Amino acid sequence: MSAKPQTLQPHVQIPGICFIRQPESTRRCTLSAGHGGEHKHFYSGPLTNGFRAGTSWPRRPGETQAD
C-alpha cells in the first residue's frame, strides 16, 4: 500500500508558467510567470489559416495559480 504524499503549502506554484485560470473556464494562462498585461491561452479560440488566435482575459486582484 502506498501513502499519499503530504503537501505542507496551501498551493503549489508551477515555475516558469503563469497558469492563472480564466474565470468560469478550465483554460489557464500559458504565458511566462510574472508577465505584464492580460492573461492569454494560446491553444484556444477560432482557427484561422491554420493558427489559433488564442483567448485573453484581464488580470484580477489577488490571483493565485491554485484558484
PDB file as gemmi writes it, atoms N, CA and C in Angstrom:
CRYST1    1.000    1.000    1.000  90.00  90.00  90.00 P 1                      
ATOM      1  N   MET A   1       0.835  -1.163   0.000  1.00  0.00           N  
ATOM      2  CA  MET A   1       0.000   0.000   0.000  1.00  0.00           C  
ATOM      3  C   MET A   1       0.892   1.242   0.000  1.00  0.00           C  
ATOM      4  N   SER A   2       0.573   2.229  -0.823  1.00  0.00           N  
ATOM      5  CA  SER A   2       1.392   3.435  -0.882  1.00  0.00           C  
ATOM      6  C   SER A   2       0.682   4.589  -0.181  1.00  0.00           C  
ATOM      7  N   ALA A   3       1.447   5.386   0.516  1.00  0.00           N  
ATOM      8  CA  ALA A   3       0.903   6.535   1.228  1.00  0.00           C  
ATOM      9  C   ALA A   3       0.842   7.735   0.292  1.00  0.00           C  
ATOM     10  N   LYS A   4      -0.198   8.540   0.445  1.00  0.00           N  
ATOM     11  CA  LYS A   4      -0.339   9.743  -0.357  1.00  0.00           C  
ATOM     12  C   LYS A   4       0.626  10.802   0.174  1.00  0.00           C  
ATOM     13  N   PRO A   5       1.432  11.435  -0.699  1.00  0.00           N  
ATOM     14  CA  PRO A   5       2.366  12.460  -0.228  1.00  0.00           C  
ATOM     15  C   PRO A   5       1.612  13.660   0.346  1.00  0.00           C  
ATOM     16  N   GLN A   6       2.144  14.245   1.379  1.00  0.00           N  
ATOM     17  CA  GLN A   6       1.532  15.400   2.026  1.00  0.00           C  
ATOM     18  C   GLN A   6       2.172  16.683   1.499  1.00  0.00           C  
ATOM     19  N   THR A   7       1.347  17.685   1.210  1.00  0.00           N  
ATOM     20  CA  THR A   7       1.833  18.998   0.794  1.00  0.00           C  
ATOM     21  C   THR A   7       1.596  19.953   1.945  1.00  0.00           C  
ATOM     22  N   LEU A   8       2.645  20.560   2.451  1.00  0.00           N  
ATOM     23  CA  LEU A   8       2.530  21.467   3.579  1.00  0.00           C  
ATOM     24  C   LEU A   8       2.107  22.867   3.156  1.00  0.00           C  
ATOM     25  N   GLN A   9       2.234  23.198   1.888  1.00  0.00           N  
ATOM     26  CA  GLN A   9       1.885  24.519   1.380  1.00  0.00           C  
ATOM     27  C   GLN A   9       0.397  24.561   1.028  1.00  0.00           C  
ATOM     28  N   PRO A  10      -0.239  25.748   1.108  1.00  0.00           N  
ATOM     29  CA  PRO A  10      -1.648  25.846   0.729  1.00  0.00           C  
ATOM     30  C   PRO A  10      -1.871  25.654  -0.763  1.00  0.00           C  
ATOM     31  N   HIS A  11      -0.836  25.854  -1.571  1.00  0.00           N  
ATOM     32  CA  HIS A  11      -0.907  25.616  -3.007  1.00  0.00           C  
ATOM     33  C   HIS A  11       0.502  25.394  -3.541  1.00  0.00           C  
ATOM     34  N   VAL A  12       0.583  24.921  -4.764  1.00  0.00           N  
ATOM     35  CA  VAL A  12       1.871  24.638  -5.395  1.00  0.00           C  
ATOM     36  C   VAL A  12       2.040  25.566  -6.587  1.00  0.00           C  
ATOM     37  N   GLN A  13       3.173  26.251  -6.681  1.00  0.00           N  
ATOM     38  CA  GLN A  13       3.474  27.107  -7.823  1.00  0.00           C  
ATOM     39  C   GLN A  13       4.126  26.268  -8.924  1.00  0.00           C  
ATOM     40  N   ILE A  14       3.727  26.487 -10.165  1.00  0.00           N  
ATOM     41  CA  ILE A  14       4.357  25.840 -11.302  1.00  0.00           C  
ATOM     42  C   ILE A  14       5.377  26.835 -11.830  1.00  0.00           C  
ATOM     43  N   PRO A  15       6.668  26.588 -11.640  1.00  0.00           N  
ATOM     44  CA  PRO A  15       7.674  27.578 -12.033  1.00  0.00           C  
ATOM     45  C   PRO A  15       7.716  27.788 -13.550  1.00  0.00           C  
ATOM     46  N   GLY A  16       7.843  29.029 -13.948  1.00  0.00           N  
ATOM     47  CA  GLY A  16       8.017  29.348 -15.354  1.00  0.00           C  
ATOM     48  C   GLY A  16       6.748  29.621 -16.122  1.00  0.00           C  
ATOM     49  N   ILE A  17       5.581  29.207 -15.607  1.00  0.00           N  
ATOM     50  CA  ILE A  17       4.313  29.411 -16.314  1.00  0.00           C  
ATOM     51  C   ILE A  17       3.348  30.161 -15.403  1.00  0.00           C  
ATOM     52  N   CYS A  18       2.617  31.121 -15.947  1.00  0.00           N  
ATOM     53  CA  CYS A  18       1.658  31.892 -15.161  1.00  0.00           C  
ATOM     54  C   CYS A  18       0.562  30.968 -14.612  1.00  0.00           C  
ATOM     55  N   PHE A  19      -0.143  30.252 -15.465  1.00  0.00           N  
ATOM     56  CA  PHE A  19      -1.117  29.219 -15.143  1.00  0.00           C  
ATOM     57  C   PHE A  19      -2.338  29.702 -14.368  1.00  0.00           C  
ATOM     58  N   ILE A  20      -2.675  31.002 -14.415  1.00  0.00           N  
ATOM     59  CA  ILE A  20      -3.878  31.529 -13.768  1.00  0.00           C  
ATOM     60  C   ILE A  20      -5.092  31.108 -14.585  1.00  0.00           C  
ATOM     61  N   ARG A  21      -6.142  30.633 -13.893  1.00  0.00           N  
ATOM     62  CA  ARG A  21      -7.351  30.150 -14.566  1.00  0.00           C  
ATOM     63  C   ARG A  21      -8.214  31.307 -15.074  1.00  0.00           C  
ATOM     64  N   GLN A  22      -8.790  31.126 -16.276  1.00  0.00           N  
ATOM     65  CA  GLN A  22      -9.750  32.083 -16.814  1.00  0.00           C  
ATOM     66  C   GLN A  22     -11.050  31.943 -16.016  1.00  0.00           C  
ATOM     67  N   PRO A  23     -11.692  33.066 -15.611  1.00  0.00           N  
ATOM     68  CA  PRO A  23     -12.938  32.970 -14.842  1.00  0.00           C  
ATOM     69  C   PRO A  23     -13.993  32.116 -15.561  1.00  0.00           C  
ATOM     70  N   GLU A  24     -14.657  31.247 -14.803  1.00  0.00           N  
ATOM     71  CA  GLU A  24     -15.696  30.352 -15.313  1.00  0.00           C  
ATOM     72  C   GLU A  24     -15.248  29.507 -16.498  1.00  0.00           C  
ATOM     73  N   SER A  25     -14.003  29.048 -16.478  1.00  0.00           N  
ATOM     74  CA  SER A  25     -13.458  28.229 -17.553  1.00  0.00           C  
ATOM     75  C   SER A  25     -12.394  27.282 -16.994  1.00  0.00           C  
ATOM     76  N   THR A  26     -11.994  26.333 -17.802  1.00  0.00           N  
ATOM     77  CA  THR A  26     -10.893  25.450 -17.416  1.00  0.00           C  
ATOM     78  C   THR A  26      -9.585  25.904 -18.049  1.00  0.00           C  
ATOM     79  N   ARG A  27      -9.638  26.925 -18.918  1.00  0.00           N  
ATOM     80  CA  ARG A  27      -8.418  27.421 -19.553  1.00  0.00           C  
ATOM     81  C   ARG A  27      -7.518  28.096 -18.534  1.00  0.00           C  
ATOM     82  N   ARG A  28      -6.214  27.979 -18.749  1.00  0.00           N  
ATOM     83  CA  ARG A  28      -5.224  28.617 -17.888  1.00  0.00           C  
ATOM     84  C   ARG A  28      -4.233  29.389 -18.745  1.00  0.00           C  
ATOM     85  N   CYS A  29      -3.676  30.446 -18.181  1.00  0.00           N  
ATOM     86  CA  CYS A  29      -2.739  31.298 -18.906  1.00  0.00           C  
ATOM     87  C   CYS A  29      -1.473  30.523 -19.256  1.00  0.00           C  
ATOM     88  N   THR A  30      -1.050  30.616 -20.498  1.00  0.00           N  
ATOM     89  CA  THR A  30       0.136  29.902 -20.969  1.00  0.00           C  
ATOM     90  C   THR A  30       1.342  30.824 -21.145  1.00  0.00           C  
ATOM     91  N   LEU A  31       1.235  32.074 -20.665  1.00  0.00           N  
ATOM     92  CA  LEU A  31       2.362  32.999 -20.731  1.00  0.00           C  
ATOM     93  C   LEU A  31       3.370  32.675 -19.622  1.00  0.00           C  
ATOM     94  N   SER A  32       4.534  33.300 -19.689  1.00  0.00           N  
ATOM     95  CA  SER A  32       5.550  33.064 -18.671  1.00  0.00           C  
ATOM     96  C   SER A  32       5.141  33.712 -17.346  1.00  0.00           C  
ATOM     97  N   ALA A  33       5.635  33.161 -16.258  1.00  0.00           N  
ATOM     98  CA  ALA A  33       5.329  33.685 -14.929  1.00  0.00           C  
ATOM     99  C   ALA A  33       5.799  35.125 -14.810  1.00  0.00           C  
ATOM    100  N   GLY A  34       5.005  35.962 -14.146  1.00  0.00           N  
ATOM    101  CA  GLY A  34       5.381  37.351 -13.938  1.00  0.00           C  
ATOM    102  C   GLY A  34       5.157  38.257 -15.134  1.00  0.00           C  
ATOM    103  N   HIS A  35       4.414  37.808 -16.140  1.00  0.00           N  
ATOM    104  CA  HIS A  35       4.166  38.648 -17.316  1.00  0.00           C  
ATOM    105  C   HIS A  35       3.312  39.851 -16.940  1.00  0.00           C  
ATOM    106  N   GLY A  36       3.333  40.869 -17.775  1.00  0.00           N  
ATOM    107  CA  GLY A  36       2.501  42.049 -17.575  1.00  0.00           C  
ATOM    108  C   GLY A  36       1.284  41.987 -18.478  1.00  0.00           C  
ATOM    109  N   GLY A  37       0.289  42.799 -18.182  1.00  0.00           N  
ATOM    110  CA  GLY A  37      -0.898  42.873 -19.036  1.00  0.00           C  
ATOM    111  C   GLY A  37      -1.851  41.712 -18.846  1.00  0.00           C  
ATOM    112  N   GLU A  38      -2.649  41.455 -19.872  1.00  0.00           N  
ATOM    113  CA  GLU A  38      -3.680  40.423 -19.813  1.00  0.00           C  
ATOM    114  C   GLU A  38      -3.092  39.018 -19.805  1.00  0.00           C  
ATOM    115  N   HIS A  39      -3.906  38.078 -19.325  1.00  0.00           N  
ATOM    116  CA  HIS A  39      -3.561  36.660 -19.407  1.00  0.00           C  
ATOM    117  C   HIS A  39      -3.953  36.160 -20.791  1.00  0.00           C  
ATOM    118  N   LYS A  40      -3.303  35.092 -21.259  1.00  0.00           N  
ATOM    119  CA  LYS A  40      -3.607  34.557 -22.585  1.00  0.00           C  
ATOM    120  C   LYS A  40      -3.433  33.046 -22.610  1.00  0.00           C  
ATOM    121  N   HIS A  41      -4.377  32.379 -23.275  1.00  0.00           N  
ATOM    122  CA  HIS A  41      -4.296  30.945 -23.519  1.00  0.00           C  
ATOM    123  C   HIS A  41      -4.156  30.790 -25.028  1.00  0.00           C  
ATOM    124  N   PHE A  42      -2.971  30.393 -25.478  1.00  0.00           N  
ATOM    125  CA  PHE A  42      -2.674  30.369 -26.913  1.00  0.00           C  
ATOM    126  C   PHE A  42      -3.311  29.211 -27.676  1.00  0.00           C  
ATOM    127  N   TYR A  43      -3.794  28.194 -27.002  1.00  0.00           N  
ATOM    128  CA  TYR A  43      -4.270  26.984 -27.676  1.00  0.00           C  
ATOM    129  C   TYR A  43      -5.779  26.942 -27.791  1.00  0.00           C  
ATOM    130  N   SER A  44      -6.445  28.087 -27.754  1.00  0.00           N  
ATOM    131  CA  SER A  44      -7.898  28.145 -27.884  1.00  0.00           C  
ATOM    132  C   SER A  44      -8.259  29.253 -28.865  1.00  0.00           C  
ATOM    133  N   GLY A  45      -9.543  29.440 -29.066  1.00  0.00           N  
ATOM    134  CA  GLY A  45     -10.013  30.471 -29.988  1.00  0.00           C  
ATOM    135  C   GLY A  45     -10.226  29.914 -31.381  1.00  0.00           C  
ATOM    136  N   PRO A  46     -10.746  30.735 -32.267  1.00  0.00           N  
ATOM    137  CA  PRO A  46     -11.044  30.276 -33.624  1.00  0.00           C  
ATOM    138  C   PRO A  46      -9.782  29.941 -34.415  1.00  0.00           C  
ATOM    139  N   LEU A  47      -9.912  28.977 -35.289  1.00  0.00           N  
ATOM    140  CA  LEU A  47      -8.814  28.564 -36.166  1.00  0.00           C  
ATOM    141  C   LEU A  47      -8.889  29.401 -37.446  1.00  0.00           C  
ATOM    142  N   THR A  48      -7.815  30.139 -37.733  1.00  0.00           N  
ATOM    143  CA  THR A  48      -7.753  30.989 -38.925  1.00  0.00           C  
ATOM    144  C   THR A  48      -6.457  30.709 -39.660  1.00  0.00           C  
ATOM    145  N   ASN A  49      -6.566  30.230 -40.893  1.00  0.00           N  
ATOM    146  CA  ASN A  49      -5.399  29.901 -41.715  1.00  0.00           C  
ATOM    147  C   ASN A  49      -4.426  28.958 -40.998  1.00  0.00           C  
ATOM    148  N   GLY A  50      -4.976  28.017 -40.246  1.00  0.00           N  
ATOM    149  CA  GLY A  50      -4.151  27.023 -39.563  1.00  0.00           C  
ATOM    150  C   GLY A  50      -3.577  27.470 -38.233  1.00  0.00           C  
ATOM    151  N   PHE A  51      -3.939  28.673 -37.770  1.00  0.00           N  
ATOM    152  CA  PHE A  51      -3.433  29.184 -36.493  1.00  0.00           C  
ATOM    153  C   PHE A  51      -4.590  29.535 -35.576  1.00  0.00           C  
ATOM    154  N   ARG A  52      -4.400  29.333 -34.285  1.00  0.00           N  
ATOM    155  CA  ARG A  52      -5.398  29.724 -33.291  1.00  0.00           C  
ATOM    156  C   ARG A  52      -5.090  31.138 -32.813  1.00  0.00           C  
ATOM    157  N   ALA A  53      -6.127  31.946 -32.682  1.00  0.00           N  
ATOM    158  CA  ALA A  53      -5.956  33.330 -32.234  1.00  0.00           C  
ATOM    159  C   ALA A  53      -5.687  33.411 -30.741  1.00  0.00           C  
ATOM    160  N   GLY A  54      -6.112  32.404 -29.999  1.00  0.00           N  
ATOM    161  CA  GLY A  54      -5.944  32.423 -28.554  1.00  0.00           C  
ATOM    162  C   GLY A  54      -7.094  33.143 -27.870  1.00  0.00           C  
ATOM    163  N   THR A  55      -7.130  33.051 -26.559  1.00  0.00           N  
ATOM    164  CA  THR A  55      -8.147  33.688 -25.746  1.00  0.00           C  
ATOM    165  C   THR A  55      -7.430  34.512 -24.686  1.00  0.00           C  
ATOM    166  N   SER A  56      -7.899  35.714 -24.412  1.00  0.00           N  
ATOM    167  CA  SER A  56      -7.263  36.527 -23.382  1.00  0.00           C  
ATOM    168  C   SER A  56      -8.317  37.044 -22.406  1.00  0.00           C  
ATOM    169  N   TRP A  57      -7.883  37.400 -21.191  1.00  0.00           N  
ATOM    170  CA  TRP A  57      -8.761  37.942 -20.173  1.00  0.00           C  
ATOM    171  C   TRP A  57      -7.941  38.838 -19.249  1.00  0.00           C  
ATOM    172  N   PRO A  58      -8.597  39.809 -18.582  1.00  0.00           N  
ATOM    173  CA  PRO A  58      -7.868  40.768 -17.739  1.00  0.00           C  
ATOM    174  C   PRO A  58      -7.374  40.150 -16.431  1.00  0.00           C  
ATOM    175  N   ARG A  59      -6.360  40.782 -15.867  1.00  0.00           N  
ATOM    176  CA  ARG A  59      -5.847  40.365 -14.557  1.00  0.00           C  
ATOM    177  C   ARG A  59      -6.869  40.744 -13.479  1.00  0.00           C  
ATOM    178  N   ARG A  60      -6.927  39.941 -12.407  1.00  0.00           N  
ATOM    179  CA  ARG A  60      -7.799  40.218 -11.269  1.00  0.00           C  
ATOM    180  C   ARG A  60      -6.924  40.358 -10.020  1.00  0.00           C  
ATOM    181  N   PRO A  61      -7.320  41.167  -9.072  1.00  0.00           N  
ATOM    182  CA  PRO A  61      -6.524  41.313  -7.852  1.00  0.00           C  
ATOM    183  C   PRO A  61      -6.504  40.014  -7.043  1.00  0.00           C  
ATOM    184  N   GLY A  62      -5.355  39.680  -6.470  1.00  0.00           N  
ATOM    185  CA  GLY A  62      -5.233  38.524  -5.584  1.00  0.00           C  
ATOM    186  C   GLY A  62      -5.237  37.167  -6.249  1.00  0.00           C  
ATOM    187  N   GLU A  63      -4.929  37.086  -7.519  1.00  0.00           N  
ATOM    188  CA  GLU A  63      -4.932  35.801  -8.232  1.00  0.00           C  
ATOM    189  C   GLU A  63      -3.803  34.894  -7.762  1.00  0.00           C  
ATOM    190  N   THR A  64      -4.061  33.587  -7.739  1.00  0.00           N  
ATOM    191  CA  THR A  64      -3.015  32.598  -7.496  1.00  0.00           C  
ATOM    192  C   THR A  64      -3.206  31.454  -8.476  1.00  0.00           C  
ATOM    193  N   GLN A  65      -2.168  30.687  -8.708  1.00  0.00           N  
ATOM    194  CA  GLN A  65      -2.258  29.563  -9.638  1.00  0.00           C  
ATOM    195  C   GLN A  65      -3.286  28.534  -9.182  1.00  0.00           C  
ATOM    196  N   ALA A  66      -3.471  28.406  -7.895  1.00  0.00           N  
ATOM    197  CA  ALA A  66      -4.320  27.339  -7.362  1.00  0.00           C  
ATOM    198  C   ALA A  66      -5.766  27.773  -7.189  1.00  0.00           C  
ATOM    199  N   ASP A  67      -6.234  28.762  -7.940  1.00  0.00           N  
ATOM    200  CA  ASP A  67      -7.618  29.202  -7.788  1.00  0.00           C  
ATOM    201  C   ASP A  67      -8.584  28.186  -8.327  1.00  0.00           C  
TER     202      ASP A  67                                                      
END                                                                             
